[in-house]
Amino acid sequence: MTIPIVFYYHRLNCYSFNALAGAVDADPSLSALPVDIALDAQQLHSLVASRVSRHNRAAAALSIMTCQFPEMSRVIGRLRSDFGEKVTILAGGPHATARPHEVLASGADVVFRGESEITFPEVLGRMAAGMDLQNLQTPSRRVNLDAFCSFSPGRGMFGPIEITRGCAFACSYCQTSHIFGAGLRHRSIGNIVRQAEALRSVNRKVVRLLSPNAFSFGSSDGRQLNCGAMRELLSALRSTLPPKSKIIFAHFPSEARPEHVTRETLDLLKEFADNDEIVIGAQSGSPRILEACHRSHDVDSVVRAVTLARKYGYKIIVDFIFGLPGETAADLRQTLAVIEDLVRVGARIHPHIFAPLPQTPFEDQPSGEISPMVKDALEKLDSRGGIYAMI
């Protein structure tokens, strides 16, 4: 029994669905499964209604971040109210991983915890067999990245190539290490090159490389650089792609840790990559707050990274988080002073507001706020072109 499935392809979740589609493609029994793409809640509802009308059944798949949960709860509630048991609601993502019972209570039938390239096709197979899936939690199962593709060429679902999964640093505000582990798994160079060839075959000229920490590729511990592995990867991609194709590395949707911005890594970017801008994660200009966040770098490393990258001719975006737990007026003044120094050498600042996330050491802390002092400082920086995107 084939049950058509609709992906809620939200801009915050589309990379996850690209990977899930790639996992479905890897299963011969599911490769012909019809998948529709909904770009907003209304389109999701309309597509589910159409599929229910035609097949009397449909599945809706949602990936939920904590910041999305209130909205997604309303989406789930409407689907359940309008279609009852004719729709099977599948939910994954960071919030489902951390709060599965909460997501099930909102009306989802199945919650996927953690990595789902294995469990998602398994559940689809159980649906096809007519098995009962209500109130089901799947366990996270660590995957061999080389067994899957980061996207689905056959379904036209393209995005960055994930080269590394996991993060060694486990910062106090971040879920990544809790979902994917502190041990790093790297996709093989051969697999990455084959995905780049798939992009080339459909005339897509930009290859973006995705990693929690851009320069961690090939590293055994995520802390010590393996520039030889990065050179091998970038050289293989460069020799595979046509001259007009572009390699984007150490830029959105990835960022570089400041202590990993060195002459050697910048030389690699200059030799092989095409982006003229780098994203660097700083998060605070206060040594005390950096320590509380377990960032494992100091303020000087941020200044050194930006200064060095500017000497190489790169435009720089630097991420900062305001309202972190325990942040005082003195901490904010230190952060704003560092920001002034960075803007003075040509960086632009991307400010964020702290949001507590489940599974993290800061999960029980209050949400951050922007003080009048910070708001005024950011507005002045924005008027000078020093802000990448205002909060």
C-alpha positions in Angstrom: 0.0 0.0 0.0 1.5 3.3 -1.1 0.9 6.2 1.1 1.8 9.6 -0.5 3.9 11.8 1.8 4.2 15.6 2.0 7.3 17.3 3.3 6.8 20.6 5.1 9.9 22.1 3.4 10.3 25.1 5.7 13.4 27.3 5.1 14.7 26.4 8.5 14.4 22.6 7.9 15.0 22.1 4.2 18.5 20.6 4.6 17.1 17.9 6.9 14.5 16.9 4.3 17.1 16.9 1.5 19.0 14.3 3.6 15.8 12.3 4.3 14.9 12.2 0.6 18.4 11.0 -0.1 17.8 8.2 2.5 14.5 7.3 0.9 16.2 7.1 -2.5 18.8 4.7 -1.1 16.1 2.1 -0.2 15.1 0.3 -3.4 11.6 -0.5 -2.1 10.9 3.2 -1.5 12.7 5.0 -4.4 9.5 5.4 -6.3 7.5 6.7 -3.3 5.6 9.9 -4.3 6.8 12.9 -2.3 5.3 16.3 -2.4 6.9 19.5 -1.2 5.0 22.2 0.8 6.6 25.5 1.3 4.2 26.9 3.9 1.5 25.7 6.2 -1.4 26.4 3.8 0.3 24.5 1.0 0.9 21.6 3.4 -2.8 21.5 4.3 -3.9 21.7 0.6 -1.5 19.0 -0.5 -2.6 16.7 2.3 -6.2 17.4 1.5 -5.6 16.5 -2.2 -3.8 13.3 -1.4 -6.4 12.2 1.2 -9.1 12.9 -1.4 -7.3 10.7 -4.0 -5.9 8.0 -1.9 -7.9 8.2 1.4 -4.6 8.3 3.2 -1.6 10.7 3.4 1.4 11.4 5.5 2.8 14.7 6.6 6.4 15.0 7.6 7.6 17.9 9.8 11.0 18.8 11.2 10.7 20.9 14.3 13.2 23.3 16.0 12.3 24.5 19.5 11.6 28.0 18.2 9.1 26.5 15.8 7.2 24.3 18.2 4.3 26.6 19.0 3.6 27.2 15.3 4.1 23.5 14.4 1.7 22.5 17.2 -1.0 24.6 15.5 -0.1 23.0 12.1 -0.4 19.5 13.6 -3.6 20.4 15.4 -5.3 21.6 12.2 -4.2 18.5 10.3 -5.5 16.2 12.9 -8.8 18.1 13.3 -9.4 18.2 9.5 -8.2 14.8 8.5 -8.3 12.6 11.6 -6.7 9.2 11.2 -6.5 9.6 7.5 -3.3 11.6 7.9 -0.2 10.1 9.6 1.9 12.9 11.1 5.7 12.2 11.2 7.8 14.6 13.3 11.6 14.9 13.8 14.2 17.5 14.3 15.9 19.0 17.4 12.8 19.6 19.4 11.3 16.2 18.7 14.6 14.7 19.7 14.7 16.5 23.0 11.0 16.6 23.9 9.4 13.5 22.1 6.5 13.2 24.5 5.6 16.9 24.1 5.5 16.5 20.3 3.5 13.3 20.5 1.1 15.0 22.9 0.6 17.8 20.3 -0.9 15.2 17.9 2.0 13.6 16.0 1.8 9.9 15.4 5.6 9.2 15.1 8.5 11.1 16.6 12.0 10.5 15.2 14.8 11.1 17.7 18.2 12.2 16.4 19.5 10.9 13.2 16.8 9.4 11.0 18.4 8.3 7.7 17.8 4.7 8.9 14.6 5.0 10.9 12.7 7.2 8.5 12.7 4.7 5.6 11.9 1.9 8.1 8.8 3.7 9.3 7.7 4.4 5.7 8.1 0.7 5.1 5.9 -0.1 8.1 3.3 2.4 6.8 3.3 0.7 3.4 2.7 -2.6 5.2 -0.4 -1.2 7.0 1.1 -1.4 10.5 -0.1 0.7 13.4 2.2 3.7 14.0 0.4 5.7 16.6 2.4 7.1 19.5 5.7 5.7 18.3 9.1 7.0 19.2 12.1 5.8 17.1 15.6 5.7 18.6 18.4 7.8 17.2 20.8 5.5 15.2 24.2 6.8 14.3 24.6 6.4 10.6 27.5 5.8 8.2 27.5 9.1 6.3 28.8 7.3 3.2 25.7 5.2 3.0 23.6 8.2 2.2 23.5 11.4 0.1 22.9 14.9 1.5 20.2 15.5 -1.1 18.0 13.9 -3.7 18.9 14.6 -7.3 16.0 12.6 -8.7 13.4 14.6 -6.7 15.1 18.0 -7.4 15.9 18.5 -3.7 19.4 20.0 -3.6 21.4 21.7 -1.0 24.8 21.7 0.7 26.9 18.6 1.0 27.3 17.6 4.6 31.0 16.8 5.1 31.2 16.3 8.9 28.6 15.4 11.5 29.1 16.0 15.3 30.9 18.7 17.3 33.7 18.3 19.9 32.9 21.5 21.8 29.4 21.1 23.3 28.9 24.8 23.9 26.4 25.4 26.7 23.7 26.9 24.5 24.0 24.5 21.5 22.2 21.2 20.8 24.5 19.9 18.1 26.8 17.8 20.3 23.9 16.4 22.2 22.0 15.3 19.0 24.9 14.1 16.9 27.6 13.5 19.5 30.9 15.1 20.4 32.8 12.6 18.3 33.2 13.6 14.6 32.2 11.6 11.6 33.5 12.7 8.3 32.1 11.7 4.9 34.7 10.2 2.6 36.2 12.4 -0.1 35.0 9.9 -2.7 31.4 10.2 -1.5 31.6 14.0 -1.4 33.0 14.1 -4.9 30.3 11.9 -6.2 27.7 14.2 -4.7 29.4 17.2 -6.4 29.3 15.3 -9.7 25.6 14.8 -9.2 25.2 18.6 -8.8 27.3 19.1 -11.9 25.2 16.6 -13.9 22.1 18.9 -13.4 24.1 22.0 -14.2 24.2 23.3 -10.6 27.3 25.5 -10.4 27.6 26.1 -6.6 28.9 23.4 -4.2 28.4 24.4 -0.6 30.1 22.3 2.1 28.2 21.9 5.4 29.8 21.2 8.8 29.2 22.4 12.4 32.8 23.7 12.3 34.0 24.3 8.8 37.7 23.5 9.3 37.2 20.4 11.3 37.1 18.1 8.3 39.4 15.1 8.7 40.2 16.0 12.3 40.3 13.0 14.7 39.1 15.1 17.7 37.6 18.2 16.1 40.1 20.4 17.9 43.4 19.8 16.0 43.3 20.7 12.4 44.0 18.2 9.6 44.9 20.6 6.8 46.2 17.6 4.7 42.7 16.1 4.6 41.1 19.5 3.8 43.6 20.0 1.0 42.8 16.6 -0.4 39.1 17.2 -0.3 39.2 20.7 -1.8 41.7 19.6 -4.5 39.5 16.6 -5.5 36.5 18.9 -5.8 38.4 21.5 -7.8 39.6 18.9 -10.2 36.1 17.4 -10.6 34.1 20.6 -11.1 34.2 22.7 -14.3 36.0 26.0 -14.2 32.8 28.1 -13.7 31.6 26.0 -10.7 32.1 27.6 -7.3 33.1 25.9 -4.0 31.8 27.6 -0.9 33.5 26.7 2.3 33.5 28.4 5.8 30.4 30.3 4.9 26.7 29.9 5.5 25.4 27.4 6.5 28.7 26.7 8.2 31.0 28.9 10.3 34.6 28.8 11.3 35.9 28.7 14.9 38.2 31.7 15.4 41.2 29.7 16.6 41.0 27.6 13.3 41.3 30.7 11.1 45.0 30.4 10.4 47.4 31.2 7.6 47.2 27.6 6.5 43.4 27.4 6.4 43.2 30.7 4.7 45.8 29.6 2.1 43.6 26.6 1.4 40.5 28.8 0.9 42.4 31.1 -1.4 43.7 28.2 -3.5 40.6 26.2 -3.9 37.4 28.0 -2.7 35.4 30.8 -4.3 33.7 32.6 -1.5 35.0 36.1 -0.7 33.4 36.1 2.7 33.9 34.0 5.9 31.6 33.5 8.8 33.3 33.3 12.2 31.6 32.4 15.5 32.6 34.6 18.4 29.4 34.7 20.5 30.8 37.0 23.2 33.5 39.5 23.9 33.6 38.8 27.6 36.1 36.2 28.8 33.9 35.3 31.7 30.9 34.6 29.4 33.0 32.6 26.9 34.2 30.4 29.7 30.6 29.9 31.0 29.6 28.9 27.5 32.5 26.4 27.2 33.6 28.0 24.0 37.2 26.9 24.4 38.6 30.0 22.8 39.5 33.4 24.1 38.7 37.0 22.9 42.1 37.5 21.4 41.6 34.6 19.1 38.5 36.3 17.6 40.4 39.5 17.0 43.4 37.7 15.5 41.1 35.7 13.2 39.3 38.7 11.9 42.4 40.7 11.5 44.2 37.9 9.6 41.3 37.1 7.3 40.9 40.8 6.5 44.6 40.9 5.5 43.8 38.0 3.1 41.1 40.2 1.6 38.1 38.4 3.0 34.9 40.0 4.0 33.9 38.8 7.5 30.7 38.2 9.3 31.0 37.6 13.0 28.3 36.0 15.1 27.5 37.3 18.6 24.8 36.1 21.0 23.3 38.7 23.4 21.4 37.9 26.6 23.4 34.9 27.5 22.8 33.6 31.0 24.6 35.6 33.7 25.6 38.3 31.3 26.1 41.6 33.1 26.4 45.2 32.0 30.2 44.9 32.4 30.2 41.8 30.1 28.1 43.7 27.5 30.5 46.6 27.6 33.4 44.3 26.9 31.5 42.7 24.1 30.6 46.0 22.5 34.2 47.2 22.8 35.4 44.1 20.9 32.7 44.6 18.3 33.8 48.1 17.7 37.4 46.8 17.2 36.1 44.2 14.7 34.0 46.7 12.7 36.9 49.1 12.6 39.0 46.5 10.7 36.1 45.8 8.3 34.0 43.0 9.9 30.2 43.0 10.0 28.4 41.7 13.0 25.5 39.2 13.0 23.7 39.7 16.4 21.5 37.0 17.9 19.4 36.7 21.0 20.0 33.8 23.4 17.2 31.2 23.4 17.3 28.3 25.8 17.3 24.9 24.1 16.4 21.5 25.6 19.3 19.1 26.3 21.7 21.9 26.8 23.3 23.1 30.1 21.4 26.4 29.6 18.0 24.9 28.9 16.5 26.1 32.2 17.7 29.7 31.8 15.5 32.6 30.8 15.4 33.8 27.2 17.8 36.6 26.5 16.8 40.2 26.1 18.4 43.2 24.3 19.1 46.0 26.7 18.7 49.6 25.7 22.5 50.1 25.7 23.0 47.2 23.3 20.0 48.3 21.1 21.4 51.8 20.8 25.0 50.5 20.0 23.7 48.1 17.4 21.6 50.7 15.7 24.6 53.0 15.5 26.7 50.2 14.0 24.0 49.5 11.5 24.0 53.1 10.3 27.7 52.7 9.6 27.3 49.4 7.7 28.7 47.3 10.5 25.7 45.0 10.9 25.1 42.0 8.7 21.4 41.6 9.8 19.7 43.2 12.6 17.9 41.2 15.3 
